[in-house]
Amino acid sequence: MQEIEQVIREDLGKGINELFISFDAAPLGAASLAQVHKAVLQDGRTVAVKVQHPKVQTQSSKDILLMEILVLAVKQIFPDFEFMWLVEEAKKNLPLELDFLNEGKNAEKVSHMLRSFDFLKVPKIYWDLSTRRVLFMEFMEGGQVNDKAYMDRNHINVNEISRNLGKIYSEMIFVNGFVHCDPHPGNVLVRKCPTTGKTHIILLDHGLYQVLTDNFRMDYCQLWQALIKADMERVQKYSRQLGAGDLYPLFACMLAARSWESLNRGIDRSPLTAKEDVEIRSNAAAYLPQITKLLNNVPRQMLLILKTNDLLRGIESALQTRANASSFINMSRCCIRAVSTYRRKKSDSLYRKAQISCLRGPELVADQSVRTLPPPEKLPTRKLGPCLLELDAPFRLVTGICERSWAQILSCLSQL
């Protein structure tokens, strides 16, 4: 608590006793960069206060340097494993995550961007008290999105939560190109409003966002449309345009988390089975060199998208829900809307704009042909990351360089 009060006093010029009626010493959550405390201001407002650890700014540059040394050492010993993209991403993203004013701006932007979703709640930022190292937010309470027992106790429909979370991220990725890239369960809460009875999703921690270029976003939209329709010629085309090259089958499988056979049949037509799940995990281990090569070749924007997709699938697995026909219809609608809006914006011809708008109607009707899936199997939560981590033994030869940096690399791998 002494270090936390030091940061608050340095940034705000007042101590905890001067600012708050009460300040919970036990944090609501703590991570390597900061921790969050519940508090009550002198005017009676209940807030969540995010305070940066005092030594993070100076330590972060050392951590990145040591990570770079470790990655170079790994490349010398295992030339097939290329992880320099990890260092590049850390150099780009860490300064943004350390600026809490940037986090506040992201929160306000996404709140405005998705204001049509009445089920989405983003805590209000109190700018008059916030600094680069201390962020004051509206306090919101709920259960973690992967806590199925909490949802059962509070009569929250898990399928509704999964469906609405999919809507949020489809809108972010395909339509707006502004993506919250850390949807781990601690950052996504759910609650039932006691007055209206409506279910809310609360999105927290807005420090890490990915801004997608229009060209990337359009290629990604077209690729998902092709995957949904099992149009393998277009899957190959748009995978290559996104940097996959001859590894496009592996890229498509990673993106959809399905086998190549299932992609050819149509992912809307074949629910994931336990056998296919085992096959995917086995292939992840067998193709690790190709996976690392692929991750090094695709645009940097894709890396955080892959991480985000995997975190969302982890939530689906915990809730025992799976992407179904309605999910694919919603994704397809978002893709169509995004592509038509982009084309309309780029078109100089009023006639062409009207023609594009008219074309959207039949396409949306055609999407209704996606078949309804049977109830999903209750499968254990399994992700790609653990398969990669099973192969970490040879890397431990060089862990003596920096244990902390090694842990950071493993953390990144566990989210692939």
Secondary structure as UniProt FT lines:
FT   HELIX           2..12
FT   HELIX           16..19
FT   STRAND          20..23
FT   STRAND          29..30
FT   STRAND          34..41
FT   TURN            42..43
FT   STRAND          46..52
FT   TURN            54..55
FT   HELIX           56..77
FT   TURN            79..80
FT   HELIX           84..97
FT   HELIX           100..113
FT   TURN            114..116
FT   TURN            118..119
FT   STRAND          120..121
FT   TURN            127..129
FT   STRAND          134..138
FT   STRAND          143..144
FT   TURN            145..146
FT   HELIX           148..153
FT   TURN            154..155
FT   HELIX           158..170
FT   HELIX           171..176
FT   STRAND          178..180
FT   HELIX           185..187
FT   STRAND          188..192
FT   TURN            194..196
FT   STRAND          199..203
FT   STRAND          209..211
FT   HELIX           214..229
FT   HELIX           232..241
FT   TURN            242..243
FT   HELIX           245..247
FT   HELIX           248..256
FT   HELIX           260..265
FT   TURN            267..269
FT   HELIX           274..286
FT   HELIX           288..297
FT   HELIX           300..319
FT   HELIX           325..346
FT   HELIX           350..366
FT   HELIX           367..369
FT   HELIX           384..389
FT   TURN            390..391
FT   HELIX           394..401
FT   HELIX           403..414
//
